[in-house]
Amino acid sequence: MSGLETWLGLDEAGRGSVIGPMAVAAVWVPAGRAEELAALGARDSKQVPREQRAAVLARIEAVAFHSRVVLVPPERIQDDTLTRLELEAFAALIGERPADRIFLDVPAPPRGIARFLEALEHRVGRPLPLVGENRADQTYPIVGAASILAKVTRDRELDALREAYGDVGWGYPGEPRVKRFLEEWYRREGCFPPVVRSRWSTAREIAAALDQGRLFGGQPNPAERTRSSER
């Protein structure tokens, strides 16, 4: 792509989930073809029906000359802040290929956007041609393209988790299936599986309620039974 102006779009999926990874995606497109993305359906992935996303992504990838996804696993999310992890992933993706303009959905309140962009430049180690906004996936089709890539990739990861663990839903706290999975697993095992962000309030509140129920109901925590048998 030497000699052609290149645009890069960055976005994530799974930031607010309690189960599974966060997917941070990048899409590189020739600047002259960036406007085609809107006609192909590139927009905020939440506005694209789940059953249509893979087809939209295939059309996007026919225009893009490179794309990449960084998966941030739950164990990393447990030990750091989402903002720092997203900065790290954005910086790694920006460093992978040059771009003349970089568009990204900034995970910060409006007053924090400039600070986030400065932190990103500091992490990369040089000034960057950044265009960063809240809900940029609704404004710039190239960010919408990254949003769809991130969402499709994360959905495939959740498909694999369902095969391994059962019905984990799509991993978000507001889903009844997610709450049911967390309650049933913790009730049975006395702890959460490693795919759960167990330090998040959703998981902690479920664990606390079930532990309290065991305390007053006289039912020992399964993890305690296991530890006792090993003594």
Secondary structure as the mmCIF struct_conf table of DSSP 4:
data_model
#
loop_
_struct_conf.conf_type_id
_struct_conf.id
_struct_conf.beg_label_comp_id
_struct_conf.beg_label_asym_id
_struct_conf.beg_label_seq_id
_struct_conf.end_label_comp_id
_struct_conf.end_label_asym_id
_struct_conf.end_label_seq_id
TURN_TY1_P TURN_TY1_P1 SER A 2 GLY A 3
BEND BEND1 LEU A 4 LEU A 4
STRN STRN1 THR A 6 ALA A 13
TURN_TY1_P TURN_TY1_P2 ARG A 15 GLY A 16
BEND BEND2 VAL A 18 VAL A 18
STRN STRN2 ILE A 19 ILE A 19
BEND BEND3 GLY A 20 GLY A 20
STRN STRN3 MET A 22 PRO A 30
HELX_RH_3T_P HELX_RH_3T_P1 ALA A 31 ARG A 33
TURN_TY1_P TURN_TY1_P3 ALA A 34 GLU A 35
HELX_RH_AL_P HELX_RH_AL_P1 GLU A 36 LEU A 40
TURN_TY1_P TURN_TY1_P4 GLY A 41 GLY A 41
BEND BEND4 ARG A 43 ARG A 43
HELX_RH_3T_P HELX_RH_3T_P2 SER A 45 GLN A 47
BEND BEND5 VAL A 48 VAL A 48
HELX_RH_AL_P HELX_RH_AL_P2 ARG A 50 VAL A 63
BEND BEND6 PHE A 65 PHE A 65
STRN STRN4 HIS A 66 VAL A 72
HELX_RH_AL_P HELX_RH_AL_P3 PRO A 74 GLN A 78
TURN_TY1_P TURN_TY1_P5 ASP A 79 ASP A 79
BEND BEND7 ASP A 80 ASP A 80
HELX_RH_AL_P HELX_RH_AL_P4 LEU A 82 ILE A 94
TURN_TY1_P TURN_TY1_P6 GLY A 95 GLU A 96
BEND BEND8 ARG A 97 ARG A 97
BEND BEND9 ASP A 100 ASP A 100
STRN STRN5 ARG A 101 ASP A 105
BEND BEND10 ALA A 108 ALA A 108
HELX_RH_3T_P HELX_RH_3T_P3 PRO A 110 GLY A 112
HELX_RH_AL_P HELX_RH_AL_P5 ILE A 113 VAL A 124
TURN_TY1_P TURN_TY1_P7 GLY A 125 GLY A 125
BEND BEND11 ARG A 126 ARG A 126
STRN STRN6 LEU A 130 GLU A 133
TURN_TY1_P TURN_TY1_P8 ASN A 134 ARG A 135
HELX_RH_3T_P HELX_RH_3T_P4 ALA A 136 GLN A 138
TURN_TY1_P TURN_TY1_P9 THR A 139 THR A 139
HELX_RH_AL_P HELX_RH_AL_P6 PRO A 141 TYR A 165
BEND BEND12 GLY A 166 GLY A 166
TURN_TY1_P TURN_TY1_P10 GLY A 169 TRP A 170
BEND BEND13 GLY A 171 GLY A 171
TURN_TY1_P TURN_TY1_P11 PRO A 173 GLY A 174
HELX_RH_AL_P HELX_RH_AL_P7 PRO A 176 GLU A 189
BEND BEND14 GLY A 190 CYS A 191
TURN_TY1_P TURN_TY1_P12 PRO A 194 VAL A 195
STRN STRN7 VAL A 196 VAL A 196
TURN_TY1_P TURN_TY1_P13 SER A 198 ARG A 199
BEND BEND15 TRP A 200 TRP A 200
HELX_RH_AL_P HELX_RH_AL_P8 SER A 201 GLY A 217
TURN_TY1_P TURN_TY1_P14 GLY A 218 GLY A 218
HELX_LH_PP_P HELX_LH_PP_P1 GLN A 219 ASN A 221
HELX_RH_AL_P HELX_RH_AL_P9 PRO A 222 GLU A 230
#
